[in-house]
Amino acid sequence: MGLVIGRKEGEAIIIGDLIRIEVFEENGLLRLDIDAPKEINIVREEIYNPKNKNSSKALYEFAKTHEKLFKPSSIEEV
């Protein structure tokens, strides 16, 4: 497990000098507002890793059509 940080709504963390992540609430759900340079790809894990337990053919197709977002070894047919 990596670094675990507790944050409340409105609080943020900074990663390096370029990435800021703030927690906020919307309709009863916690959300993350991620501010990072366009060169940094930000993808939900279940899409990035199609072998995840939530994977499906649709996720695989998404990954194939957006290949430039993914490391080549992470796209495997399900």
Secondary structure per residue as TSV (DSSP state, phi and psi in degrees):
chain	resnum	aa	ss	phi	psi
A	1	M	-	360.0	142.1
A	2	G	-	-85.6	-159.8
A	3	L	-	-66.1	130.1
A	4	V	-	-110.8	123.4
A	5	I	-	-127.1	127.8
A	6	G	-	-85.1	136.2
A	7	R	-	-138.4	145.0
A	8	K	-	-103.6	167.1
A	9	E	T	-53.4	134.2
A	10	G	T	88.3	-11.7
A	11	E	-	-90.6	158.2
A	12	A	E	-138.2	165.3
A	13	I	E	-125.0	154.3
A	14	I	E	-117.7	131.6
A	15	I	E	-114.0	116.9
A	16	G	T	61.3	-146.8
A	17	D	T	-102.9	-2.9
A	18	L	T	-116.1	-17.1
A	19	I	E	-120.9	130.0
A	20	R	E	-127.0	129.4
A	21	I	E	-123.7	121.2
A	22	E	E	-115.5	141.4
A	23	V	E	-94.1	133.5
A	24	F	E	-143.7	162.9
A	25	E	E	-108.2	137.4
A	26	E	E	-143.2	118.9
A	27	N	T	54.0	39.9
A	28	G	T	81.7	0.2
A	29	L	E	-111.1	143.4
A	30	L	E	-80.8	136.2
A	31	R	E	-127.3	160.4
A	32	L	E	-115.2	129.0
A	33	D	E	-103.0	109.7
A	34	I	E	-106.3	121.6
A	35	D	E	-111.5	111.5
A	36	A	-	-148.1	158.7
A	37	P	-	-60.3	150.3
A	38	K	T	-59.1	-25.5
A	39	E	T	-70.5	-16.5
A	40	I	S	-94.4	117.9
A	41	N	-	-77.5	130.6
A	42	I	-	-122.6	115.6
A	43	V	-	-137.6	139.2
A	44	R	-	-61.0	144.3
A	45	E	H	-58.9	-39.5
A	46	E	H	-66.3	-20.1
A	47	I	H	-89.9	-40.9
A	48	Y	H	-62.4	-38.0
A	49	N	-	-114.6	86.8
A	50	P	T	-61.1	-14.7
A	51	K	T	-83.9	-0.4
A	52	N	S	-56.1	155.9
A	53	K	T	-59.5	-21.3
A	54	N	T	-94.3	10.5
A	55	S	-	-67.7	158.1
A	56	S	-	-156.5	171.2
A	57	K	H	-59.0	-37.5
A	58	A	H	-61.8	-41.8
A	59	L	H	-64.9	-40.7
A	60	Y	H	-61.0	-45.5
A	61	E	H	-62.9	-39.6
A	62	F	H	-60.9	-46.2
A	63	A	H	-61.5	-41.6
A	64	K	H	-65.2	-39.4
A	65	T	H	-78.0	-16.0
A	66	H	T	-119.7	40.3
A	67	E	G	-53.0	-34.3
A	68	K	G	-64.6	-15.9
A	69	L	G	-81.9	-16.1
A	70	F	S	-117.4	152.6
A	71	K	-	-68.9	137.8
A	72	P	G	-52.5	-36.4
A	73	S	G	-74.1	-12.8
A	74	S	G	-87.1	-7.6
A	75	I	-	-102.2	103.9
A	76	E	-	-128.7	137.3
A	77	E	-	-62.7	140.0
A	78	V	-	-102.9	360.0
